[in-house]
Amino acid sequence: MHPNGAHGPTQAERYGKILSMGIVAGLDSAPDFTRIVVCDTDTGAVLRQGYAQHPVQGPDGGRPSDVDPQAWLLSLGEAAGGGLLEGVQAIGVSAQANALVPLDAQGNTVRPAMVGGDKRAQVAAADLIDALGGREAWAQAVGCVPQAAQPVTKLRWMARTEPENAARTAVLLQAHDWLVWQLLGRPVRRTTDRGGASGTGYWAAATGGYRPDLVELALGHQAMLPEVIGPADAAGTTPEGLLISAGTSETQAAAFGLGIGLGDAVVSLGASGSVMAVHPEALYDQTGAITALADATGMHLPVVTTLNAVRTLRGTAELLGLPDLEALSDLAMKSTPGAHGLVLLPYLEGERTPNLPHTAGTLAGLRRESMRPEHLARAAFEGMLCGLADALDVLRGRGVEVRRVFLLGPAAELPAVQAAAPSLFGTQVMVPQPADYAAVGAARQAAWALGVSQGTLDPRTPPVWQGAVAQVLEPGEELAVGQAVRQQFVAVREQTHPGAFRS
């Protein structure tokens, strides 16, 4: 019994135990917010959390296309308030992908950071594709074809639209690079990781090297690029002795936080959709369907993107006069697999997988008995998931093993999604409990770098943390029915867009 008469450890003893275990922090600087998790280095258990909104908005109240990076630091400071980082020995940084931060020779920002899927750069993307000789030339060069969101395309836009800013640009960083550099006190050495570098459009995952000629093609001149360090390397140490790990982009950090490995794929349900899987080598795809990203562990993370995921569900809900996706799901559950013959090709914004940028959606199989709201609702869910199954098949067709699928995003909780996904994907589906896996992945990276610096971990093997706690869904007896629905979708797709996956 303690002096105060209470049973169990005192607060000081509990805090001493935490210190003896070691604690690290993971920082996720997302487009809208900063979240920090403080974790035990041995188990990954989350001990404390902090959160703050970014103090920026676009002109219509939405996300801006241009952001002063100082806003990320303000949000970080607010999230870390109240002694959140007390006792922390290392920090890992995850940040939004594709945020280009151009600096001048003195390290000052030339212009606000260009963030997100910047539609201003769509013409610049097409311009770059033509300038190098087509999609296959880019796929061979860096494992991806320029898109409006990528830093290389934003450079081309800046060179064409803001030539004075382009001329002043001497250093190119991304969001996590810039934050790591700031945390370290703006040293001469600037670093990045292979995961973040692989999304730039001027670093090749297959060779592990930059293509400075592509920077010059886009910007009009050479610029200094951050040093790419290893997954377990430290970017540096602050004057206070706090180790800062390499950092990475949100996609790679979330995969690391989930704990996925060979045989795992992640299907992310946002307005658009993405499918990624861990693979031992970079995949070259001449059509550009696969983006050859590197992951945060030394492996590779090929990604296939669809333009239409949850936007398909929202459009259907609006058409049917329903208030939200939950109501659409409830309505869809009143139908049966196959939606009484209705098939929706959900290409509402054109499509990237297959590459049909100027097409529209198709509703096939209309008969009197199928013209009911519940069948259209069911067809919307099945069409969205079949489109993502197409993306999974692109990876499977290149030898990527998929034994189970992690399904992410708020829509993954909808009963209509969970009822159809296992049989349409043809595999076990995991629905993880909601968490900021990017922040957890950043913390795991910090624990790895800390352990390597202390000689307790192998730089080739990350710390073993408990993976995401998930609901497990099996295809079960519905597998044959789901595969028949999928075959009907493919038949309509081939009839409507013959050879779309062979072009």
C-alpha positions as CSV (number, residue, x, y, z in Angstrom):
1,M,0.0,0.0,0.0
2,H,1.2,3.5,-0.9
3,P,1.7,6.3,1.6
4,N,-1.6,7.8,0.6
5,G,-3.4,4.5,1.3
6,A,-4.3,3.8,-2.3
7,H,-3.6,0.5,-4.0
8,G,-1.7,0.3,-7.2
9,P,1.2,2.4,-8.7
10,T,1.4,6.1,-8.1
11,Q,1.4,8.6,-10.9
12,A,5.1,9.0,-10.7
13,E,5.6,5.3,-10.8
14,R,3.4,5.0,-13.9
15,Y,5.2,7.8,-15.6
16,G,8.6,6.2,-14.7
17,K,7.3,2.9,-16.3
18,I,6.4,4.7,-19.5
19,L,9.9,6.3,-19.7
20,S,11.5,3.0,-19.1
21,M,9.6,1.5,-22.0
22,G,10.4,4.4,-24.3
23,I,7.9,6.6,-26.0
24,V,7.8,8.1,-29.5
25,A,5.4,10.4,-31.3
26,G,3.8,10.2,-34.8
27,L,2.7,13.4,-36.5
28,D,0.1,13.4,-39.3
29,S,-0.2,16.7,-41.1
30,A,-3.3,16.0,-43.2
31,P,-4.9,18.5,-45.6
32,D,-7.3,19.7,-42.9
33,F,-5.8,18.9,-39.6
34,T,-2.7,17.8,-37.6
35,R,-3.0,14.8,-35.3
36,I,-0.3,13.6,-33.0
37,V,-0.2,10.2,-31.3
38,V,2.3,9.3,-28.6
39,C,3.0,5.5,-28.5
40,D,4.9,2.9,-26.5
41,T,8.0,1.9,-28.6
42,D,7.6,-1.8,-27.8
43,T,3.9,-2.4,-28.4
44,G,2.7,0.6,-30.3
45,A,0.0,1.2,-27.7
46,V,-1.3,4.8,-28.0
47,L,-0.7,6.6,-24.8
48,R,-1.8,10.2,-25.6
49,Q,-3.2,12.1,-28.6
50,G,-3.4,15.7,-29.8
51,Y,-5.4,17.3,-32.5
52,A,-5.8,20.7,-34.2
53,Q,-7.5,22.0,-37.3
54,H,-5.4,23.8,-39.9
55,P,-6.1,27.5,-39.7
56,V,-6.7,27.8,-43.5
57,Q,-9.7,27.7,-45.8
58,G,-10.3,28.2,-49.5
59,P,-12.3,31.1,-50.8
60,D,-15.5,29.0,-50.8
61,G,-14.8,27.6,-47.3
62,G,-13.3,24.4,-48.8
63,R,-9.7,23.3,-49.1
64,P,-7.4,25.8,-50.7
65,S,-5.1,25.0,-53.6
66,D,-2.4,27.3,-52.2
67,V,-1.3,27.1,-48.5
68,D,1.3,29.0,-46.5
69,P,3.4,26.1,-44.9
70,Q,3.6,28.2,-41.7
71,A,-0.1,27.1,-41.2
72,W,1.1,23.5,-40.8
73,L,3.5,24.6,-38.0
74,L,0.8,26.6,-36.2
75,S,-1.4,23.6,-36.3
76,L,1.4,21.4,-35.1
77,G,2.1,23.7,-32.2
78,E,-1.5,23.7,-31.1
79,A,-1.8,19.9,-31.4
80,A,1.3,19.4,-29.3
81,G,0.1,21.8,-26.5
82,G,-0.3,20.8,-22.9
83,G,2.9,18.9,-22.6
84,L,1.8,16.2,-25.0
85,L,5.4,15.5,-26.1
86,E,6.8,15.3,-22.6
87,G,9.2,12.4,-22.4
88,V,9.1,11.7,-26.1
89,Q,12.4,10.4,-27.5
90,A,11.7,10.5,-31.3
91,I,9.2,11.9,-33.7
92,G,8.1,10.6,-37.1
93,V,6.4,12.9,-39.6
94,S,3.6,11.9,-42.0
95,A,2.1,14.6,-44.3
96,Q,-0.3,15.0,-47.2
97,A,1.1,13.7,-50.4
98,N,1.8,15.9,-53.5
99,A,2.2,19.2,-51.7
100,L,5.0,21.0,-53.5
101,V,7.0,23.5,-51.4
102,P,9.3,25.6,-53.7
103,L,12.1,27.4,-51.9
104,D,14.6,30.0,-53.1
105,A,18.3,29.8,-52.6
106,Q,18.0,31.2,-49.0
107,G,15.4,28.7,-48.0
108,N,12.4,31.0,-48.2
109,T,9.2,29.9,-49.8
110,V,8.9,31.3,-53.3
111,R,5.1,31.0,-53.3
112,P,2.5,29.2,-51.1
113,A,2.7,25.4,-51.2
114,M,0.7,23.9,-54.0
115,V,-1.4,21.2,-52.4
116,G,-3.8,18.4,-53.4
117,G,-5.3,17.4,-56.7
118,D,-4.6,20.8,-58.3
119,K,-7.0,20.9,-61.4
120,R,-5.1,24.0,-62.6
121,A,-2.3,21.6,-63.7
122,Q,-4.4,19.3,-65.9
123,V,-3.2,21.0,-69.1
124,A,0.4,20.9,-67.8
125,A,0.1,17.1,-67.2
126,A,-0.9,16.5,-70.8
127,D,1.9,18.9,-71.9
128,L,4.5,16.9,-70.0
129,I,3.2,13.5,-71.4
130,D,3.6,14.8,-74.9
131,A,7.0,16.5,-74.2
132,L,8.6,13.1,-73.2
133,G,7.0,11.1,-75.9
134,G,3.8,9.6,-74.4
135,R,2.5,7.7,-71.4
136,E,4.8,4.7,-72.0
137,A,7.9,6.9,-71.9
138,W,6.9,8.2,-68.5
139,A,6.0,4.8,-67.2
140,Q,9.4,3.5,-68.2
141,A,11.2,6.5,-66.8
142,V,9.7,6.8,-63.3
143,G,6.9,4.2,-63.0
144,C,4.0,6.6,-63.4
145,V,2.3,9.0,-65.8
146,P,2.0,12.7,-64.9
147,Q,-1.2,13.6,-63.2
148,A,-2.5,17.1,-62.1
149,A,-1.7,16.4,-58.4
150,Q,2.0,15.5,-58.8
151,P,4.8,17.9,-58.0
152,V,6.4,17.4,-61.5
153,T,3.2,18.6,-63.1
154,K,2.8,21.5,-60.7
155,L,6.4,22.6,-61.6
156,R,5.3,22.6,-65.3
157,W,2.3,24.7,-64.4
158,M,4.4,27.2,-62.4
159,A,7.0,27.5,-65.3
160,R,4.2,28.3,-67.7
161,T,2.0,30.5,-65.5
162,E,4.4,32.0,-62.9
163,P,7.7,32.2,-64.7
164,E,9.2,34.6,-62.2
165,N,8.5,32.2,-59.3
166,A,9.8,29.4,-61.4
167,A,13.1,31.2,-62.1
168,R,13.5,31.9,-58.3
169,T,12.9,28.3,-57.3
170,A,16.2,26.6,-56.2
171,V,15.0,23.8,-53.8
172,L,12.1,21.4,-54.1
173,L,10.5,19.9,-51.0
174,Q,7.2,18.2,-50.2
175,A,5.1,18.7,-47.0
176,H,6.8,16.1,-44.8
177,D,10.3,17.1,-46.1
178,W,9.6,20.7,-45.1
179,L,8.2,19.9,-41.7
180,V,11.2,17.6,-40.9
181,W,13.5,20.4,-42.0
182,Q,11.7,22.9,-39.8
183,L,11.7,20.6,-36.7
184,L,15.5,20.2,-37.1
185,G,16.1,24.0,-37.2
186,R,16.4,24.4,-41.0
187,P,19.8,22.6,-41.4
188,V,21.9,22.7,-44.6
189,R,21.1,19.1,-45.2
190,R,17.5,18.4,-46.5
191,T,16.2,14.9,-46.6
192,T,13.2,12.9,-47.8
193,D,12.3,9.2,-47.9
194,R,11.8,6.9,-50.8
195,G,8.1,6.7,-50.3
196,G,7.6,10.4,-50.6
197,A,10.1,10.7,-53.4
198,S,8.3,8.0,-55.5
199,G,5.2,10.3,-55.7
200,T,7.0,13.3,-57.2
201,G,7.2,12.2,-60.8
202,Y,11.0,12.7,-60.9
203,W,12.2,9.8,-58.8
204,A,12.1,6.2,-60.1
205,A,11.2,3.5,-57.6
206,A,12.7,0.8,-59.9
207,T,16.2,2.4,-59.8
208,G,16.0,4.3,-56.6
209,G,17.3,7.4,-58.2
210,Y,16.2,10.9,-59.2
211,R,15.6,12.0,-62.8
212,P,17.0,15.6,-62.7
213,D,16.3,15.9,-66.5
214,L,12.6,15.6,-65.8
215,V,12.8,18.4,-63.2
216,E,14.5,20.5,-65.9
217,L,11.8,19.5,-68.5
218,A,9.1,20.7,-66.1
219,L,10.7,23.7,-64.4
220,G,13.0,24.9,-67.1
221,H,16.2,24.6,-65.0
222,Q,17.7,22.3,-62.4
223,A,16.8,22.6,-58.7
224,M,18.3,21.1,-55.5
225,L,16.5,17.9,-54.4
226,P,16.4,16.4,-50.9
227,E,18.6,13.5,-50.1
228,V,16.7,10.2,-50.1
229,I,17.5,8.4,-46.8
230,G,16.7,4.8,-45.8
231,P,13.4,3.8,-44.0
232,A,15.1,3.3,-40.7
233,D,17.5,6.3,-40.9
234,A,17.2,9.4,-38.8
235,A,16.9,12.7,-40.6
236,G,18.7,14.3,-37.7
237,T,18.5,15.3,-34.0
238,T,17.2,18.5,-32.6
239,P,19.4,20.6,-30.3
240,E,17.3,19.2,-27.4
241,G,18.3,15.6,-28.4
242,L,15.0,14.6,-30.0
243,L,15.5,12.2,-32.9
244,I,13.5,12.9,-36.0
245,S,13.0,10.0,-38.4
246,A,12.9,10.1,-42.2
247,G,9.2,11.0,-42.5
248,T,7.0,9.9,-45.4
249,S,3.8,10.6,-47.2
250,E,0.4,9.8,-45.7
251,T,-0.3,6.8,-48.0
252,Q,2.9,5.1,-47.0
253,A,2.5,6.0,-43.4
254,A,-1.0,4.6,-43.3
255,A,0.1,1.3,-44.8
256,F,2.9,1.1,-42.2
257,G,0.4,1.9,-39.4
258,L,-2.0,-0.7,-40.6
259,G,0.8,-3.3,-40.5
260,I,0.1,-4.6,-44.0
261,G,2.6,-7.0,-45.6
262,L,2.9,-9.3,-48.6
263,G,-0.4,-10.7,-49.6
264,D,-2.3,-7.7,-48.3
265,A,-4.1,-5.0,-50.3
266,V,-5.8,-1.8,-49.2
267,V,-8.9,-0.5,-50.9
268,S,-9.6,3.1,-49.9
269,L,-13.1,4.5,-50.4
270,G,-12.9,8.2,-50.9
271,A,-14.7,10.3,-53.5
272,S,-12.3,8.5,-55.8
273,G,-10.9,5.1,-55.0
274,S,-7.5,3.6,-54.7
275,V,-6.1,0.1,-54.4
276,M,-2.6,-0.6,-53.3
277,A,-0.6,-3.7,-52.2
278,V,2.8,-4.5,-50.8
279,H,5.1,-6.1,-53.5
280,P,8.8,-6.9,-53.4
281,E,9.6,-5.0,-56.7
282,A,8.5,-2.0,-58.6
283,L,6.0,-2.6,-61.3
284,Y,6.3,-1.0,-64.7
285,D,3.0,-0.7,-66.6
286,Q,3.1,0.7,-70.1
287,T,-0.4,2.1,-69.9
288,G,0.2,4.0,-66.7
289,A,-2.6,2.2,-64.9
290,I,-0.1,1.4,-62.0
291,T,1.7,4.1,-60.1
292,A,4.9,2.5,-58.9
293,L,5.3,3.9,-55.3
294,A,7.9,2.8,-52.8
295,D,6.6,2.0,-49.3
296,A,8.0,3.1,-45.9
297,T,9.9,-0.2,-45.2
298,G,12.1,-0.9,-48.3
299,M,9.4,-2.7,-50.2
300,H,7.1,-1.4,-53.0
301,L,3.5,-0.2,-53.0
302,P,2.0,-0.3,-56.5
303,V,-1.2,1.8,-56.6
304,V,-4.1,1.7,-59.0
305,T,-6.7,4.6,-58.8
306,T,-10.3,4.8,-59.9
307,L,-12.0,8.2,-60.3
308,N,-15.4,7.0,-59.1
309,A,-16.0,5.5,-55.7
310,V,-18.1,7.3,-53.0
311,R,-19.0,10.0,-55.5
312,T,-21.0,7.2,-57.2
313,L,-23.0,6.6,-54.0
314,R,-23.6,10.2,-53.3
315,G,-24.8,10.8,-56.9
316,T,-27.2,7.9,-56.6
317,A,-28.5,9.1,-53.2
318,E,-29.2,12.5,-54.6
319,L,-31.0,11.0,-57.6
320,L,-33.2,9.0,-55.3
321,G,-33.8,11.9,-53.0
322,L,-32.2,10.2,-50.0
323,P,-30.6,12.3,-47.2
324,D,-27.3,10.4,-46.8
325,L,-25.3,7.2,-47.6
326,E,-26.8,5.4,-44.6
327,A,-30.2,5.7,-46.1
328,L,-28.9,4.5,-49.5
329,S,-27.3,1.5,-47.9
330,D,-30.6,0.6,-46.1
331,L,-32.4,0.9,-49.4
332,A,-29.9,-1.3,-51.2
333,M,-30.2,-4.0,-48.6
334,K,-33.8,-4.4,-49.6
335,S,-32.6,-5.6,-53.0
336,T,-30.7,-8.8,-53.7
337,P,-27.2,-9.6,-55.2
338,G,-27.3,-8.7,-58.9
339,A,-29.9,-5.9,-58.4
340,H,-32.5,-7.8,-60.5
341,G,-30.2,-7.4,-63.5
342,L,-29.3,-3.8,-63.2
343,V,-25.6,-3.1,-63.9
344,L,-24.1,0.4,-63.3
345,L,-20.7,1.3,-64.9
346,P,-19.9,4.1,-62.4
347,Y,-17.8,6.2,-64.8
348,L,-19.5,9.5,-63.7
349,E,-16.3,11.6,-63.9
350,G,-14.8,9.7,-66.8
351,E,-12.5,7.0,-65.5
352,R,-8.8,6.3,-65.0
353,T,-9.0,2.5,-64.6
354,P,-9.8,1.7,-67.3
355,N,-8.4,4.8,-69.0
356,L,-11.6,6.5,-70.3
357,P,-11.2,10.1,-69.4
358,H,-14.0,11.4,-71.5
359,T,-16.6,8.7,-71.0
360,A,-19.8,8.7,-68.9
361,G,-21.6,6.2,-66.7
362,T,-23.8,3.5,-68.1
363,L,-26.9,1.9,-66.6
364,A,-27.7,-1.5,-68.3
365,G,-30.3,-4.2,-67.8
366,L,-33.3,-2.0,-67.4
367,R,-36.5,-4.0,-67.3
368,R,-39.9,-3.3,-65.8
369,E,-39.2,-5.5,-62.8
370,S,-35.8,-3.9,-62.2
371,M,-37.0,-0.3,-62.3
372,R,-37.3,0.1,-58.5
373,P,-35.3,2.4,-56.2
374,E,-33.8,-0.4,-54.1
375,H,-32.4,-2.1,-57.2
376,L,-30.7,1.1,-58.4
377,A,-29.3,1.6,-54.9
378,R,-27.9,-2.0,-55.0
379,A,-26.5,-1.5,-58.5
380,A,-24.6,1.7,-57.3
381,F,-22.9,-0.2,-54.5
382,E,-22.1,-3.2,-56.8
383,G,-20.9,-0.9,-59.6
384,M,-18.6,1.0,-57.3
385,L,-17.1,-2.2,-55.8
386,C,-16.8,-3.9,-59.2
387,G,-14.8,-0.9,-60.5
388,L,-12.5,-1.3,-57.5
389,A,-12.3,-5.1,-58.3
390,D,-11.1,-4.1,-61.8
391,A,-8.3,-2.2,-60.1
392,L,-7.5,-5.2,-57.9
393,D,-7.3,-7.3,-61.1
394,V,-4.8,-5.0,-62.6
395,L,-2.5,-5.7,-59.7
396,R,-3.3,-9.5,-59.7
397,G,-2.6,-9.6,-63.4
398,R,1.0,-8.3,-62.7
399,G,1.7,-11.1,-60.2
400,V,0.7,-9.2,-57.0
401,E,-0.6,-11.7,-54.4
402,V,-3.8,-10.6,-52.7
403,R,-4.9,-12.9,-49.8
404,R,-6.9,-10.3,-47.9
405,V,-8.2,-6.8,-48.5
406,F,-8.2,-3.9,-45.9
407,L,-11.2,-1.7,-46.6
408,L,-10.7,1.9,-45.5
409,G,-12.9,5.0,-45.3
410,P,-16.2,5.9,-43.6
411,A,-18.2,4.1,-46.4
412,A,-16.5,0.8,-45.4
413,E,-18.8,0.8,-42.4
414,L,-22.0,0.7,-44.5
415,P,-23.9,-2.6,-44.4
416,A,-24.4,-2.6,-48.2
417,V,-20.6,-2.3,-48.7
418,Q,-19.8,-5.0,-46.2
419,A,-22.4,-7.4,-47.6
420,A,-21.1,-7.2,-51.2
421,A,-17.3,-6.6,-50.9
422,P,-16.0,-10.1,-49.9
423,S,-17.8,-11.9,-52.7
424,L,-17.1,-9.3,-55.4
425,F,-13.4,-9.0,-54.4
426,G,-13.2,-12.8,-54.1
427,T,-11.2,-12.7,-50.8
428,Q,-11.3,-12.0,-47.1
429,V,-12.1,-8.4,-46.3
430,M,-10.8,-6.6,-43.1
431,V,-12.6,-3.5,-41.9
432,P,-10.2,-1.8,-39.4
433,Q,-11.5,0.2,-36.5
434,P,-11.4,3.9,-37.3
435,A,-8.0,5.4,-36.4
436,D,-5.4,7.8,-37.8
437,Y,-3.2,5.1,-39.2
438,A,-0.9,7.6,-40.8
439,A,0.0,9.0,-37.4
440,V,0.5,5.5,-36.0
441,G,2.7,4.7,-39.0
442,A,4.8,7.8,-38.4
443,A,5.3,6.8,-34.8
444,R,6.3,3.3,-35.8
445,Q,8.9,4.8,-38.1
446,A,10.2,6.9,-35.2
447,A,10.4,3.8,-33.0
448,W,12.4,2.0,-35.7
449,A,14.9,4.9,-36.2
450,L,15.2,5.2,-32.4
451,G,15.9,1.5,-32.0
452,V,18.5,1.5,-34.8
453,S,20.3,4.5,-33.2
454,Q,20.4,2.7,-29.9
455,G,21.5,-0.6,-31.4
456,T,18.4,-2.5,-30.4
457,L,16.7,-2.9,-33.8
458,D,17.9,-4.1,-37.2
459,P,17.7,-1.4,-39.9
460,R,16.2,-4.1,-42.2
461,T,13.4,-5.1,-39.8
462,P,10.8,-2.7,-38.4
463,P,9.5,-3.0,-34.9
464,V,6.7,-5.5,-34.5
465,W,3.6,-3.6,-33.3
466,Q,0.1,-4.9,-33.0
467,G,-1.7,-4.5,-36.3
468,A,-5.0,-2.8,-36.8
469,V,-7.9,-4.4,-35.0
470,A,-10.4,-5.2,-37.7
471,Q,-13.8,-6.8,-38.4
472,V,-13.2,-9.8,-40.6
473,L,-15.6,-10.5,-43.4
474,E,-15.5,-13.8,-45.4
475,P,-16.9,-14.4,-48.9
476,G,-18.6,-17.6,-47.6
477,E,-21.5,-19.1,-49.5
478,E,-22.1,-15.8,-51.4
479,L,-18.8,-16.2,-53.3
480,A,-20.4,-17.8,-56.4
481,V,-23.2,-15.3,-56.5
482,G,-20.8,-12.4,-56.2
483,Q,-18.6,-13.7,-59.0
484,A,-21.6,-14.0,-61.2
485,V,-22.4,-10.4,-60.5
486,R,-18.9,-9.5,-61.3
487,Q,-18.9,-11.4,-64.6
488,Q,-22.1,-9.5,-65.6
489,F,-20.4,-6.2,-64.8
490,V,-17.4,-7.2,-66.9
491,A,-19.7,-8.3,-69.8
492,V,-21.4,-4.9,-69.8
493,R,-18.1,-3.1,-69.6
494,E,-16.6,-5.0,-72.5
495,Q,-19.7,-4.5,-74.6
496,T,-19.8,-0.7,-73.9
497,H,-16.0,-0.2,-73.9
498,P,-14.4,-3.1,-75.9
499,G,-10.8,-3.5,-75.2
500,A,-10.6,-0.8,-72.6
501,F,-8.0,-2.7,-70.5
502,R,-5.9,-3.6,-73.5
503,S,-5.5,-0.1,-74.9
